[in-house]
Amino acid sequence: MVHHEEARKPVSFTDRRPHLLADDDWGRAEPRTIVIRHGSGWQSLAVLFLCLLLAAAVLLGHWVVRGFDRTNQETTAALARAERQIQQLESGFAFEARRRQMLLGMRNHILKANPRVTLTEAYRYAELAVAASEQFPSVDPLLLLAIGIVESGYDPQARSRADARGLYQIWPSTGRLLAHSLGWTWDDSLLYDPEKNTQAAALYLDILFSTYKDPQMVLAEYNGGPLNAGYLRAGAGALAAETRSYVPRVLDLHQRLQREFDEGKALALQAEAPEGPGRRGRTLGAP
């Protein structure tokens, strides 16, 4: 009975005081220390050294690559220069070969036109014509050759009834004007000089081509003066008979010469060239 009454006795919250646990309840608490370990100095230096070494390797590689690029560029430029020089040499050789063939072919035609000239003289006349055409590019050396064959037969002392003189038959009045343009002192014998006669003829033709552009008109004035050129243009009957036959004769010969030189037949004339006293003992094929 007593037991039940005690059990029913109300419990007061004031009796529930906080109960502190003794150290023995959880075991004695010990202080704990967190230790942060720092790397040693030599390890930091090693890492820094490795970084510097890597950076140096990268820079060195970049420098080496740039050196290779620079070397490749220099090599490419050197190869390009060498190739240009080779091309220039090849073009120079080709030009000299063509020029040599031109000279020999012209020489052979001059020998055929005038049996009295020597090989040396014929080659010299051809050289003068080619050099004059190089000085005055509008003048074809084969046209000079055709004019020389028709006009004088390549006789440097030729003189016509109209007083035209030399290889390309230039009148003294025209020659005096041409000599003044070329800076020469005029002399009556000047047009008998093959070199001066050739240069004067080339200058005259160059002037006429810049005036007319038409080979027929150029040849008409070259042969008979500006009045004949006007007659030819107008188709007038007053055109001189000589000029009427001269113009087609020179043009036909010029075209035939062009075909021969294009086909390489001009050199074949060597065997046909007459020997003559001045040529005996010489070799055809050399000036």
C-alpha positions as CSV (number, residue, x, y, z in Angstrom):
1,M,0.0,0.0,0.0
2,V,2.7,2.3,0.9
3,H,4.5,1.3,-2.3
4,H,1.7,2.3,-4.5
5,E,1.3,5.7,-2.8
6,E,4.9,6.5,-3.3
7,A,4.5,5.6,-6.9
8,R,1.6,7.9,-7.3
9,K,3.3,10.8,-5.7
10,P,3.6,13.6,-8.2
11,V,7.1,14.3,-9.5
12,S,8.3,17.9,-9.3
13,F,10.4,19.3,-12.1
14,T,12.3,21.2,-9.6
15,D,13.8,18.0,-8.4
16,R,15.4,17.4,-11.8
17,R,18.6,19.4,-11.5
18,P,21.2,19.3,-14.1
19,H,23.5,16.4,-13.6
20,L,27.1,17.0,-14.6
21,L,28.9,14.1,-15.8
22,A,32.0,13.2,-14.1
23,D,35.2,12.7,-16.0
24,D,35.0,9.1,-15.3
25,D,31.7,8.8,-17.1
26,W,33.4,9.5,-20.6
27,G,37.0,9.1,-19.8
28,R,39.4,11.9,-19.0
29,A,39.3,14.6,-21.7
30,E,42.8,15.3,-23.2
31,P,43.7,18.4,-25.1
32,R,44.3,17.9,-28.9
33,T,46.8,19.9,-31.0
34,I,46.4,20.3,-34.8
35,V,49.8,20.5,-36.4
36,I,50.3,22.0,-39.9
37,R,53.5,20.8,-41.4
38,H,55.3,23.1,-43.8
39,G,57.7,21.7,-46.5
40,S,61.3,22.1,-46.0
41,G,63.2,24.9,-47.8
42,W,65.2,22.7,-50.2
43,Q,62.0,21.2,-51.6
44,S,60.6,24.7,-52.4
45,L,63.9,25.6,-54.1
46,A,63.7,22.3,-56.1
47,V,60.2,23.1,-57.3
48,L,61.2,26.7,-58.2
49,F,64.3,25.3,-60.1
50,L,62.2,22.9,-62.0
51,C,59.8,25.6,-63.0
52,L,62.7,27.8,-64.2
53,L,64.2,24.9,-66.1
54,L,60.9,24.2,-67.8
55,A,60.5,27.9,-68.8
56,A,64.1,28.0,-70.1
57,A,63.5,24.8,-72.1
58,V,60.3,26.4,-73.6
59,L,62.2,29.6,-74.5
60,L,65.1,27.6,-75.9
61,G,62.8,25.5,-78.1
62,H,61.1,28.7,-79.3
63,W,64.4,30.2,-80.2
64,V,65.5,27.0,-82.0
65,V,62.3,26.9,-84.0
66,R,62.7,30.6,-84.9
67,G,66.3,29.8,-86.0
68,F,65.0,27.0,-88.2
69,D,62.4,29.2,-89.7
70,R,65.0,31.9,-90.4
71,T,67.4,29.4,-91.9
72,N,64.6,28.0,-94.1
73,Q,63.7,31.5,-95.3
74,E,67.3,32.3,-96.1
75,T,67.7,29.0,-97.9
76,T,64.5,29.6,-99.9
77,A,65.6,33.1,-100.8
78,A,69.1,31.8,-101.9
79,L,67.5,29.0,-104.0
80,A,65.2,31.6,-105.6
81,R,68.2,33.9,-106.4
82,A,70.1,31.0,-107.8
83,E,67.1,29.9,-110.0
84,R,66.7,33.5,-111.3
85,Q,70.4,33.6,-112.2
86,I,70.2,30.2,-113.9
87,Q,67.2,31.4,-115.9
88,Q,69.0,34.6,-116.8
89,L,72.0,32.6,-118.0
90,E,69.8,30.3,-120.0
91,S,67.9,33.2,-121.5
92,G,71.2,34.9,-122.3
93,F,72.6,31.7,-123.9
94,A,69.4,31.3,-125.9
95,F,69.5,35.0,-127.0
96,E,73.1,34.7,-128.0
97,A,72.4,31.5,-129.9
98,R,69.5,33.2,-131.8
99,R,71.6,36.3,-132.4
100,R,74.5,34.2,-133.8
101,Q,72.2,32.3,-136.1
102,M,70.7,35.6,-137.3
103,L,74.2,37.0,-138.0
104,L,75.4,34.0,-139.9
105,G,72.2,33.8,-141.9
106,M,72.4,37.5,-142.8
107,R,76.0,37.1,-143.7
108,N,75.2,34.3,-146.1
109,H,72.6,36.4,-147.9
110,I,75.0,39.3,-148.1
111,L,77.6,36.9,-149.6
112,K,75.1,35.7,-152.1
113,A,74.0,39.3,-153.0
114,N,77.6,40.6,-153.5
115,P,80.2,38.0,-154.5
116,R,83.0,40.6,-154.1
117,V,82.7,41.1,-150.4
118,T,84.8,38.9,-148.0
119,L,83.4,36.8,-145.2
120,T,84.7,39.3,-142.7
121,E,83.0,42.2,-144.5
122,A,79.7,40.4,-144.9
123,Y,79.7,39.4,-141.3
124,R,80.5,43.0,-140.3
125,Y,77.6,44.4,-142.4
126,A,75.3,41.9,-140.7
127,E,76.6,42.9,-137.2
128,L,76.0,46.6,-138.1
129,A,72.4,45.9,-139.1
130,V,71.6,43.8,-136.0
131,A,73.2,46.4,-133.7
132,A,71.2,49.2,-135.4
133,S,68.0,47.3,-135.0
134,E,68.8,46.9,-131.3
135,Q,69.3,50.6,-131.1
136,F,66.1,51.3,-132.9
137,P,63.7,48.4,-132.0
138,S,61.0,49.4,-134.5
139,V,63.4,48.4,-137.3
140,D,63.6,44.7,-138.2
141,P,67.1,43.6,-139.1
142,L,65.7,41.5,-141.9
143,L,64.0,44.5,-143.3
144,L,67.4,46.3,-143.3
145,L,68.8,43.2,-145.1
146,A,66.1,43.3,-147.7
147,I,66.6,47.0,-148.3
148,G,70.4,46.6,-148.6
149,I,70.0,43.8,-151.1
150,V,67.5,45.7,-153.3
151,E,69.1,49.1,-153.0
152,S,72.8,48.5,-153.4
153,G,73.4,44.7,-153.6
154,Y,75.4,45.4,-150.4
155,D,78.0,47.4,-152.2
156,P,79.3,50.1,-149.7
157,Q,80.5,52.3,-152.6
158,A,77.3,52.1,-154.6
159,R,75.9,55.4,-156.0
160,S,72.7,55.8,-157.9
161,R,71.8,58.1,-160.7
162,A,69.8,60.2,-158.2
163,D,73.0,60.5,-156.1
164,A,71.8,58.1,-153.3
165,R,74.9,56.6,-151.6
166,G,76.2,53.6,-149.7
167,L,74.8,50.3,-148.5
168,Y,71.3,51.6,-148.0
169,Q,71.3,54.4,-150.6
170,I,70.7,57.5,-148.7
171,W,70.5,60.9,-150.4
172,P,73.0,63.5,-149.2
173,S,70.3,66.0,-148.3
174,T,68.6,63.3,-146.1
175,G,72.0,62.1,-144.8
176,R,72.9,65.6,-143.7
177,L,69.8,65.8,-141.5
178,L,70.3,62.3,-140.1
179,A,74.0,63.1,-139.3
180,H,72.9,66.2,-137.4
181,S,70.4,64.1,-135.4
182,L,73.1,61.6,-134.6
183,G,75.6,64.3,-133.6
184,W,78.0,63.7,-136.5
185,T,79.9,66.3,-138.4
186,W,78.8,66.1,-142.0
187,D,81.2,65.1,-144.7
188,D,80.4,64.1,-148.3
189,S,82.2,60.7,-147.8
190,L,80.2,60.0,-144.6
191,L,77.5,57.9,-146.4
192,Y,80.2,55.6,-147.8
193,D,81.1,54.5,-144.3
194,P,79.2,51.2,-143.8
195,E,78.7,51.8,-140.1
196,K,77.4,55.3,-140.4
197,N,75.3,54.5,-143.4
198,T,73.6,51.6,-141.5
199,Q,72.9,53.7,-138.4
200,A,71.5,56.6,-140.5
201,A,69.2,54.2,-142.5
202,A,68.0,52.6,-139.2
203,L,67.2,56.1,-137.7
204,Y,65.4,57.1,-140.9
205,L,63.3,54.0,-140.9
206,D,62.5,54.4,-137.2
207,I,61.3,58.0,-137.9
208,L,59.2,56.8,-140.8
209,F,57.6,53.9,-138.8
210,S,56.7,56.4,-136.0
211,T,55.0,58.5,-138.7
212,Y,53.2,55.9,-140.8
213,K,53.0,52.6,-139.1
214,D,52.4,51.1,-142.5
215,P,55.5,49.3,-144.1
216,Q,54.3,50.3,-147.6
217,M,54.2,54.0,-146.8
218,V,57.5,53.7,-145.0
219,L,59.2,52.1,-148.1
220,A,57.5,54.6,-150.5
221,E,59.0,57.6,-148.7
222,Y,62.3,55.9,-148.1
223,N,62.7,55.3,-151.8
224,G,61.1,58.4,-153.3
225,G,60.5,60.9,-150.5
226,P,57.3,62.2,-148.8
227,L,55.6,63.1,-152.1
228,N,55.8,59.6,-153.3
229,A,54.3,58.3,-150.0
230,G,51.4,60.7,-150.5
231,Y,50.9,59.4,-154.1
232,L,50.9,55.9,-152.9
233,R,48.4,56.6,-150.2
234,A,46.1,58.3,-152.7
235,G,46.6,55.7,-155.3
236,A,47.7,58.4,-157.7
237,G,49.1,57.6,-161.1
238,A,51.9,60.1,-160.5
239,L,53.6,57.6,-158.2
240,A,57.2,57.0,-159.5
241,A,57.5,53.8,-161.5
242,E,60.6,52.9,-159.5
243,T,58.7,53.2,-156.2
244,R,55.8,51.3,-157.6
245,S,58.0,48.2,-158.2
246,Y,60.4,48.9,-155.3
247,V,57.8,48.6,-152.5
248,P,56.4,45.1,-153.3
249,R,59.9,43.9,-154.2
250,V,61.3,44.8,-150.7
251,L,58.2,43.5,-148.9
252,D,58.3,40.2,-150.8
253,L,62.0,39.7,-150.1
254,H,61.4,40.6,-146.4
255,Q,58.7,38.0,-146.1
256,R,60.8,35.3,-147.8
257,L,63.7,36.1,-145.5
258,Q,61.4,35.8,-142.4
259,R,60.2,32.4,-143.6
260,E,63.8,31.2,-144.2
261,F,65.0,32.3,-140.8
262,D,61.9,30.9,-139.0
263,E,62.5,27.5,-140.7
264,G,66.3,27.6,-140.2
265,K,67.0,27.6,-143.9
266,A,69.2,30.7,-144.0
267,L,72.3,28.8,-142.8
268,A,71.9,26.3,-145.6
269,L,73.0,29.1,-148.0
270,Q,76.6,28.5,-146.9
271,A,77.2,25.8,-149.5
272,E,75.8,28.1,-152.2
273,A,78.0,31.1,-151.4
274,P,80.6,31.7,-154.2
275,E,84.1,31.5,-153.1
276,G,85.8,34.5,-154.7
277,P,89.4,35.6,-154.2
278,G,88.8,37.3,-150.9
279,R,87.2,34.2,-149.4
280,R,89.7,31.6,-150.5
281,G,91.3,29.9,-147.5
282,R,88.5,30.9,-145.0
283,T,86.0,28.7,-143.4
284,L,82.3,29.3,-143.8
285,G,80.7,29.2,-140.4
286,A,83.1,31.7,-138.8
287,P,83.2,35.4,-139.3
